[in-house]
Amino acid sequence: MSWRETLGVTPSAESPYTHNSQYTQKPTKTGSPPPAGRGIHPVPGDNCADIADSAYRDSEQETSKLLEALADACKGIDITPAEVKEALAAEDIEDWRNDVISADTLTAFARTLMQRRVMDQGKRPDHYTKQATCKHCGPIWLWFTGEVLGCPWCWNRAADKPIPRPCSVHCGDCIHFERIDHPHLGHCAKNEPEDIAGLWDTDRRYCERFLPRPQQTHNDQPRPARAET
């Protein structure tokens, strides 16, 4: 996933700007032949080893500059420049090389990665202090209240990772509740703890594996299970 997808940025229409001078082709004088071994058709015997060594040094210098920029972006958060670099896609590095990615964007990207790491562990980010409801995830923590069609916790849902809850939920409202030959009893398909007889559908419990079963409204449109306080 690129930095644009992570931060929700649309592709930039800006014309590329050369970040490193070694990628800029220097013009030659009119009527002058290109230097030996440096034209479209290199002359035989050109020292390829020197060219490869120079390219390697340029690559090392570029990597060093990128890590320096990422070190500034990682200040104050628990993530290393190397970890952020590992998360950058090839097109991200190309954007940085062409000055499409600013220092502020790198900082936002690093903080987003850090937040994603916390959420992947099933933990609530510090600024997620409001109770909301997601159509697909059910009761969730967000930085604002209300009902949403999708949320950051949807990544956890898609990856089968836990989602911390702001409130208790009813087992019978969950898609993982498998009813047995009883009007109220069933079992959890995610193997959550339960009594020998099973789970009672109207029982309220805290569950990080809960996913809402769509409810039918008066106009027959599915509606997510609302959060309860």
N, C-alpha and C positions, 0 to 999 in steps of 0.2 A: 504494500500500500504506500503510495507516494505522500509527500507532505501536503499536497493539495487535497487529497481525499481525506487525510487525517484531520486537517483543519477546516475542511469544507470550503475550499477556495476554488473559484472557477478559473480555468486556464487563462493566463495573462495574454493580452494582445500586444504587449510592449515588444518593441524591436530589441533583439539581443544586444547586449553591451559586453565587450570583451573584458573579462576580469583579470586575465593573466596575459602579459605581453607576449609570451612565447607562442600564443595561438594566433597572433596577428601576423599576416603575411606582409613583409616589407616590399615595397615596389622597387623595381629596378629601373635604371635610366633608359630612356627611349633609345632603341637601337643597340643597346648593349646586350650581349648574350648573358644568360644566367650563369652564376658561378658553377665551376666544374662539379658535377655530381649533385647539383641541387635543382635541376630542372625537371620537366615532366619525364625526360628520358635520361636518367643518370648515366654518366660515362662509366665504362667498365673499370673495375679496380677501386671504386669508391669505398671509403673506409666505413663499412656498415657497422662495425663494432663501436666506433666512436659515436655514430648516430644513436645506436641503441643505448649506449652509456649515458649520453646526454638526455635522452628521453626518460631514462630511469631516474636521473637526478631531478628532472623537472617534475616527475610524478611524486617523488619523495617530498619535494618542496611544497607542492600543492596539497598533499595529505597533511603536512605539518601546519600549513596555513588553515586548513579546514578544521583540524583538531584545536587550534588556538581559538578559532571563532566559536567552536562548540563548547570550549572550556568557559568562555564568557557566558554562553547561553545556559550552562548548567549551574551557574553560581546560585547557591542557596537552596538547591533541591538535591534529593538523594538519587542522582543518576550520573553516570560518568560520560565524558565526551565519546569514548569508544563505543558505549552502548547506543548513544544517539546516532553515531556514524553508521553503526550496524543496521539501524532501522531506516536509514536513508536509501531510497531506491536510486538506480543509476541516473534516472532523469532528474532526481532531486539534486544530485551532485553536479549535473550539467547545468541546472538552473543556478546553483550557487556560483559555479564557475563564470556564468554569464551575468552575475549580479542581479538575477531575478529574485533571489531570496535575500531578504534583509536580515540584519541582526535581530530585530524584533520578531521576525517570523521564526528564526531559529530558536529563540527563547520560548515562543509560544509552542513550537513543535516539541521541544524538550519537556516543557511542563505538561503537555498533553500526554506524552509517553509516560511520564511519571504517574499522572492521574490514572491512565489506563492500566498500569501495573497494579496500582492499589485496587482498582475495581475488579481486575481479573482474579484477585485474591478474595473477592467477596466482601470487600471493605468499603465503607462509605467515605467519599472525599469530605474533607472538613467543611467545605462550603455547601455541601448538599444537606441542607437543614430543613427543607420543606417536604411535606407529604403530598404526593401526586399519584395519579393513576395512568398507567400506560395500557393501551388497548391489548398489547401482546404480552406484557410482563406482569400486569396487575399492579398492586400497591408498591410504590417505589419511593426512594429518596431522590429529590431534585433540588435545584436552587430556586424553584418557584413552584407554586401550587397549581392545580388544575388537571385536566385530562388531556393526554397527548396520544397521537397515533403511533409514535415511535419515540425511543429514548436512548441514551447512552448505554443503558443496561441491556438493550437488545443484543449487544455484542456478547454479553454473558449468556443470554438465552440461546443464541445461535451456537455458542461453543459449549453448551451444557455445563456452565459454571454457575455457582450460587449467586443469588441476588438478595442482599440484605433488605429486610422489610421494616417499614415504619409502624406496622400494626400486625395483629393476628389475622388469619384468614380461615375460611371454612373449607374443609377437605372436599366436600361435595361440589365446590365451585372450581376445582382443579382438574385439568385435563389428565392428570396422572392418577386420579381416583378411579379405580376399577371396581365397579359394583359387583356384588355376589348375589345369590338368590335370596335377597333380604331387602326390604324396602329402604333401609338406612345404612346398612353395613357395606364395607368394601375394603380394598387393600391398595397400598401405594405402589405404583409401578416403579418408583425411584427408591424403593426399599427404605423409606423413612421409618423410624421407630413406631411401632404400633402394638396394641394388645393382641393376645392370641386370637380373639374373635375378629379382630380387624379394626378399622376406623369408622367412627360414626360420622355420617356426612355433614351434620350440623355442628360438629365440634369445632371450636375455634382454637387455633394453635399458631405458633410462630414457625414459619417454614420458608427456607431460602430456595426450595425447589418448586414452589408453587408457580403454576402458570394458569391463567384464567381460562375457564371454559366459556365461550361466547354465550351470552344470555340473549334471549329473544325479547324485543321490546314490542309495544303495541302496534308498530308498523312492520313487524317481522324482520327488522334489521338487527344483526348481532350487536350486542353492547358488552363492553368489558365489565368484569366484576368490580364494583367500586370499593375503594379503601374504606375500612371501618376504623374508628378510633376506639 
